Amino acid sequence: MIHPPRQTKTIFIMAVAVLIALNLYTFIAAYPETYTPSPGITASGSILAKDFSAYYVGAWRLWHSPSLIYNFGALGGAEPVTLPHPEAYKYMPSFLLVISPLVTLDYQQALLAFDIIQFLLLPVMAFMLYRLLEDKHLAITLVVMVIALLLPLPTAQGGLFSSYYWQWGEGQAKVLLAFLLLLSFYFGSKNRPVLSGVALALGFFDIRFGLLAIPLFVMYNRKNLKAAAASAITALALSNVMLLYPGMGSGFITMVFGSGITTPLYYYSLIPFFTLIALIVVNFKELVAAFDYKGLFADFTGAANQREK
């Protein structure tokens, strides 16, 4: 059944309101968890500071001890204290530029502020998904919306919405990650390839999801692929140029081939993972067309534009 545009918009707004209200309930339920050093989501028995401690301490080290960003454990001295010790930092250093303003707050305030900022991104994510899927059936849009904004996944550890429970409880960054990747697709769909490339580069701080997003990035930037790719590569290189600092690059490589590649997809990681998979599934035909090798080569080299001229 195809709904009239006004009815479709009303249904969409009501659905988003319900999803965000349920997410707010999850946020409130998870809030006490942010104060409790615990084994957390891994249940490994090791008592750890929250995942946000990796970002907070990493951002401090970026400006005071950049060669030690990827060192595990506390360094002592003037470094912020996150008991019993900070989590290991496992992202590209560019992410620390985003986190750096929060270091002006104390640790607990910064964690709460980071959670609130990400929560406020949820309505924006809903709007972008609505625009990206406006040519799809409303039911499809709503399914993708449920995955991105709530992701029901009942577990004993986190309740009905465990992915978001641990996202908020650990001060994780997966909502920001999903937002940046959706922003890249949105800019691509609006023929803004440079901004699309910059957004993808910023969302590449977790390399796993940056790589998974590439097919959708190509599809949404099909008309301006050369400019989008150049923008993404340039922004990624410039935002991570600090890897050339002595000790930082080697620390990053050691992390990637040590703990990085063995890090599983925890509950909160399923938020961007299933959001991207859902977009890939509902856009499968468009992806196949976008990756027609002759047309893709023509788009990238500009031959298609020459034919039009």
C-alpha positions as CSV (number, residue, x, y, z in Angstrom):
1,M,0.0,0.0,0.0
2,I,1.4,3.4,-1.0
3,H,0.6,6.1,1.5
4,P,0.0,9.8,0.4
5,P,3.0,12.0,1.1
6,R,1.4,13.9,4.0
7,Q,0.3,10.6,5.7
8,T,3.7,9.1,5.1
9,K,5.4,12.0,6.8
10,T,3.0,11.9,9.8
11,I,3.6,8.1,10.2
12,F,7.3,8.7,10.0
13,I,7.4,11.5,12.6
14,M,5.3,9.4,15.0
15,A,7.5,6.4,14.5
16,V,10.7,8.4,15.1
17,A,9.2,10.0,18.2
18,V,8.5,6.5,19.7
19,L,11.9,5.2,18.8
20,I,13.7,8.1,20.3
21,A,11.5,8.0,23.4
22,L,12.4,4.3,23.9
23,N,16.1,5.2,23.3
24,L,15.8,7.9,26.0
25,Y,14.5,5.3,28.4
26,T,17.5,3.1,27.6
27,F,19.8,6.1,28.1
28,I,18.4,6.8,31.5
29,A,18.6,3.1,32.4
30,A,22.3,3.0,31.3
31,Y,23.3,6.2,33.1
32,P,24.3,4.5,36.4
33,E,26.5,2.1,34.4
34,T,28.7,5.1,33.4
35,Y,29.9,5.4,37.0
36,T,30.7,1.8,37.6
37,P,34.1,0.3,36.8
38,S,33.2,-3.3,35.8
39,P,34.0,-6.1,33.4
40,G,31.5,-4.3,31.2
41,I,30.3,-5.8,28.0
42,T,33.1,-8.4,27.7
43,A,32.3,-10.0,31.1
44,S,35.9,-11.2,31.1
45,G,36.4,-10.6,34.8
46,S,38.9,-7.7,34.4
47,I,37.7,-4.5,36.1
48,L,38.1,-1.7,33.6
49,A,37.3,2.0,33.2
50,K,34.6,2.7,30.6
51,D,35.4,2.6,26.9
52,F,35.2,6.4,26.9
53,S,38.4,6.5,29.0
54,A,40.3,5.4,25.9
55,Y,39.2,8.5,24.0
56,Y,39.5,10.9,26.9
57,V,43.0,9.8,27.9
58,G,44.0,9.4,24.2
59,A,43.0,13.0,23.5
60,W,45.1,14.2,26.5
61,R,48.0,12.2,25.2
62,L,47.6,13.7,21.7
63,W,48.6,17.1,23.1
64,H,51.0,16.0,25.8
65,S,52.5,12.6,24.9
66,P,51.6,11.9,21.3
67,S,54.0,9.0,20.8
68,L,52.2,7.1,23.6
69,I,48.6,7.3,22.4
70,Y,48.5,3.6,21.7
71,N,50.2,2.5,24.9
72,F,48.1,0.4,27.2
73,G,47.6,1.4,30.8
74,A,48.1,4.6,32.8
75,L,51.2,6.6,32.4
76,G,51.0,8.5,35.6
77,G,52.2,12.1,36.1
78,A,49.7,14.7,35.0
79,E,47.7,12.3,32.9
80,P,44.0,12.2,33.8
81,V,43.2,9.3,36.1
82,T,40.5,6.9,35.1
83,L,40.5,4.0,37.6
84,P,41.5,1.3,37.6
85,H,43.2,2.1,34.3
86,P,42.1,3.5,30.9
87,E,40.9,1.3,28.1
88,A,43.3,0.9,25.1
89,Y,42.8,3.3,22.3
90,K,42.1,1.5,19.0
91,Y,41.0,4.1,16.5
92,M,42.7,6.4,13.9
93,P,44.2,9.4,15.6
94,S,41.9,11.8,13.7
95,F,39.1,10.8,16.2
96,L,41.0,12.4,19.0
97,L,40.7,15.8,17.4
98,V,36.9,15.4,17.7
99,I,37.2,14.4,21.4
100,S,39.8,17.0,22.4
101,P,37.4,19.7,23.4
102,L,35.9,17.3,26.0
103,V,39.2,17.1,27.8
104,T,38.4,20.6,29.3
105,L,35.8,18.8,31.4
106,D,36.5,16.3,34.1
107,Y,36.2,12.6,33.0
108,Q,32.7,11.9,34.2
109,Q,31.3,15.2,32.9
110,A,33.0,14.6,29.5
111,L,31.5,11.1,29.2
112,L,28.0,12.4,29.9
113,A,28.4,15.3,27.5
114,F,29.6,12.9,24.8
115,D,26.6,10.6,25.3
116,I,24.2,13.6,25.2
117,I,25.8,15.0,22.0
118,Q,25.4,11.6,20.3
119,F,21.8,11.3,21.6
120,L,21.0,14.6,20.0
121,L,22.2,13.3,16.7
122,L,19.5,10.6,16.5
123,P,16.8,13.0,15.1
124,V,19.3,14.1,12.4
125,M,20.1,10.5,11.6
126,A,16.3,9.9,11.2
127,F,16.0,12.8,8.8
128,M,18.9,11.7,6.7
129,L,17.6,8.1,6.5
130,Y,14.2,9.5,5.5
131,R,15.8,11.4,2.6
132,L,18.0,8.5,1.6
133,L,15.1,6.1,1.5
134,E,12.3,8.4,0.3
135,D,11.9,6.4,-2.9
136,K,11.4,3.2,-1.0
137,H,8.2,1.9,0.6
138,L,7.4,3.3,4.0
139,A,7.6,-0.1,5.6
140,I,11.2,-0.5,4.4
141,T,12.1,3.0,5.7
142,L,10.6,2.2,9.1
143,V,12.5,-1.1,9.4
144,V,15.8,0.6,8.7
145,M,14.9,3.4,11.1
146,V,14.3,0.8,13.9
147,I,17.7,-0.7,13.3
148,A,19.5,2.6,13.3
149,L,17.7,4.3,16.1
150,L,17.0,1.5,18.6
151,L,18.2,-1.9,17.4
152,P,16.1,-4.3,19.6
153,L,18.5,-7.0,20.8
154,P,17.4,-8.5,24.1
155,T,20.2,-9.8,26.3
156,A,20.7,-10.6,30.0
157,Q,23.4,-7.9,30.2
158,G,21.7,-5.0,28.6
159,G,17.9,-5.6,28.5
160,L,15.8,-5.3,25.4
161,F,18.0,-2.7,23.7
162,S,21.4,-4.0,24.7
163,S,23.3,-2.3,21.8
164,Y,22.2,1.1,22.9
165,Y,22.4,0.3,26.6
166,W,26.1,-0.4,26.3
167,Q,26.6,2.4,23.8
168,W,25.5,4.9,26.5
169,G,26.8,2.9,29.5
170,E,30.4,2.7,28.0
171,G,30.4,6.2,26.5
172,Q,31.0,4.5,23.1
173,A,31.3,6.4,19.8
174,K,29.2,4.2,17.5
175,V,26.3,6.7,17.1
176,L,28.7,9.4,16.0
177,L,30.3,6.9,13.6
178,A,26.9,5.9,12.1
179,F,26.0,9.6,11.9
180,L,29.2,10.5,10.0
181,L,28.7,7.7,7.5
182,L,25.1,8.6,6.9
183,L,26.1,12.2,6.5
184,S,28.5,11.1,3.8
185,F,25.8,9.3,2.0
186,Y,23.4,12.2,2.4
187,F,25.9,14.7,0.9
188,G,26.5,12.3,-1.9
189,S,22.8,12.0,-2.7
190,K,22.6,15.8,-2.8
191,N,25.5,16.1,-5.3
192,R,28.0,17.5,-2.7
193,P,30.9,15.2,-3.4
194,V,33.6,17.2,-1.5
195,L,31.5,17.3,1.7
196,S,30.6,13.6,1.2
197,G,34.3,12.7,1.0
198,V,35.2,14.7,4.1
199,A,32.4,13.1,6.1
200,L,33.5,9.6,5.0
201,A,37.1,10.4,6.0
202,L,35.9,11.5,9.5
203,G,33.9,8.4,9.8
204,F,36.9,6.3,8.9
205,F,38.3,6.5,12.4
206,D,37.0,2.9,12.9
207,I,38.5,1.4,9.8
208,R,36.2,-1.6,9.8
209,F,33.1,0.4,9.2
210,G,34.8,2.8,6.8
211,L,35.6,0.0,4.6
212,L,32.1,-1.5,4.8
213,A,30.7,1.9,3.9
214,I,32.7,2.2,0.6
215,P,30.1,0.5,-1.7
216,L,27.4,2.9,-0.5
217,F,29.7,5.8,-0.8
218,V,30.4,4.9,-4.4
219,M,26.7,4.4,-5.1
220,Y,25.6,7.7,-3.6
221,N,28.5,9.6,-5.3
222,R,28.2,7.8,-8.7
223,K,27.7,11.1,-10.6
224,N,30.7,12.8,-8.9
225,L,32.9,9.8,-7.9
226,K,36.2,11.3,-8.9
227,A,35.7,14.4,-6.8
228,A,34.3,12.4,-3.9
229,A,37.1,9.9,-3.8
230,A,39.8,12.7,-4.1
231,S,38.1,14.5,-1.2
232,A,37.9,11.4,1.0
233,I,41.5,10.4,0.4
234,T,42.8,14.0,1.0
235,A,40.8,14.5,4.1
236,L,41.8,11.1,5.5
237,A,45.4,11.8,4.9
238,L,45.4,15.3,6.3
239,S,43.3,14.4,9.4
240,N,45.7,11.6,10.3
241,V,49.0,13.2,9.3
242,M,50.0,13.0,13.0
243,L,50.8,9.3,12.3
244,L,54.1,10.6,11.0
245,Y,55.0,11.8,14.5
246,P,57.8,9.5,15.9
247,G,56.4,6.6,17.7
248,M,52.7,7.2,16.8
249,G,52.7,5.4,13.5
250,S,54.5,2.4,14.9
251,G,52.2,2.3,17.9
252,F,49.2,2.4,15.5
253,I,50.5,-0.6,13.5
254,T,51.3,-2.6,16.6
255,M,47.8,-1.9,17.9
256,V,46.2,-2.9,14.6
257,F,48.0,-6.2,14.3
258,G,47.8,-6.9,18.0
259,S,44.5,-6.2,19.7
260,G,42.9,-4.3,16.8
261,I,42.2,-7.2,14.4
262,T,41.0,-9.5,17.3
263,T,38.4,-7.0,18.6
264,P,35.0,-8.6,18.1
265,L,31.8,-6.8,17.1
266,Y,30.4,-6.0,20.6
267,Y,26.7,-5.1,21.0
268,Y,27.3,-1.4,20.4
269,S,29.2,-2.1,17.2
270,L,26.1,-3.7,15.8
271,I,24.5,-0.2,15.5
272,P,26.6,1.0,12.6
273,F,27.1,-2.6,11.3
274,F,23.4,-3.4,10.9
275,T,22.6,0.1,9.7
276,L,25.1,-0.2,6.8
277,I,24.0,-3.8,6.1
278,A,20.3,-2.7,6.0
279,L,21.2,0.1,3.5
280,I,23.1,-2.3,1.4
281,V,20.2,-4.7,1.3
282,V,17.5,-2.2,0.4
283,N,19.8,-0.6,-2.2
284,F,21.0,-3.9,-3.7
285,K,19.8,-3.2,-7.2
286,E,21.2,0.3,-7.2
287,L,24.6,-1.0,-5.9
288,V,24.7,-3.6,-8.7
289,A,24.1,-0.8,-11.2
290,A,26.7,1.5,-9.6
291,F,29.3,-1.2,-9.8
292,D,28.8,-2.0,-13.4
293,Y,32.5,-1.9,-14.2
294,K,32.3,-0.1,-17.5
295,G,30.0,2.6,-16.2
296,L,32.0,2.9,-13.0
297,F,35.2,3.4,-14.9
298,A,33.6,6.0,-17.1
299,D,32.2,7.9,-14.1
300,F,35.6,7.8,-12.3
301,T,37.6,9.0,-15.3
302,G,35.1,11.6,-16.3
303,A,34.3,9.9,-19.7
304,A,30.6,10.0,-18.9
305,N,30.7,13.8,-18.7
306,Q,32.6,14.0,-21.9
307,R,29.9,11.9,-23.7
308,E,27.3,14.3,-22.3
309,K,29.2,17.3,-23.7
